[in-house]
Amino acid sequence: MHIFNQNLIMKVALVQTHLKWENPLENRSHLAQKITGFLEHVDLIVLPEMFSTGFTMNPKLVAEKMDGETITWLMHLAKAKNCAITGSLVIEDNGNYYNRMVFVFPEGKIEYYNKRHLFTLAGEDKEFTAGSEKKIIAYKGWEICLQVCYDLRFPVFSRNVEQYDLLIYVANWPATRANAWNVLLQARAIENMTYVVAVNRIGTDENNNHYNGDSQVIDAIGNFTLEPHQSEGVYIVELDKKEQVRNRKKFGFLNDADHFQLM
């Protein structure tokens, strides 16, 4: 477990952007311009799902290793901005392909989560290997749960039995199902009494899927800290852990939750 000094305020930058299809070089360049373009210091930068390629089902064509160019780029960027960066990309590991959400610390340490629920409607389950481990990251005194897109539809897997402080979703969630995205994000925040940070892409991909974005931040009682946005940009918010702890003590809903064990 990675330990930092306690930090009651977490400043997060949500990067909502279009993505070039299966073009890691151009996506890295575009994202670098956006990230280096804001001067305000943040603790964490959140990128969309498959931020280097778009939501492709061609892992053999675009997959990288954990010592590849995109991971190296993330490490340099995290060091330069003195903050953590998270988002998912296509990774080949020991002969398997993963939709892997990496969490890169400013000093270069990397932890990751492999997407558990693969999107069968698009055939993701046929091209990728599903993860099995729920991942909680310790960063600056915050416990952060990592989730990817389709995971949002399965509340048991995100149930806050660990008393985590922040739930992050990165996604390529189409506009045709935007209502489900917005409703389920609010439900996850309320039922888990936690901040939810959700970053989705915008634009249209090679399969003619259109994305509205609707990146947003919701607090532990379901209020918007950042309302859904549909334009390209970097949105910076401050999360207050002290306020969240106060709400949990006041209402105590997590204390009354059913006990269960994931098999």
ABEGO torsion letter per residue (X at the ends): XBBBBBBABBBBBBBBBBBBBGBAAAAAAAAAAAAAABABBBABBBBBBGAAAEBBABAAAABBBAABAAAAAAAAAAAAAGBBBBEBBBBBBGGBBBBBBBBBBAAGBBBBBBBABBBAAAGAAAABBBBABBBBBBBGGBBBBBBBGAAAABAAAABBAAGBABBBBBBBBBAAAAAAAAAAAAAAAAAAGBBBBBBBBBEBBAAGBBBAGGBBBBBAAGBBABBBBABBEBBBBBBBAAAAAAAAAAAGAAAABBBBBBX
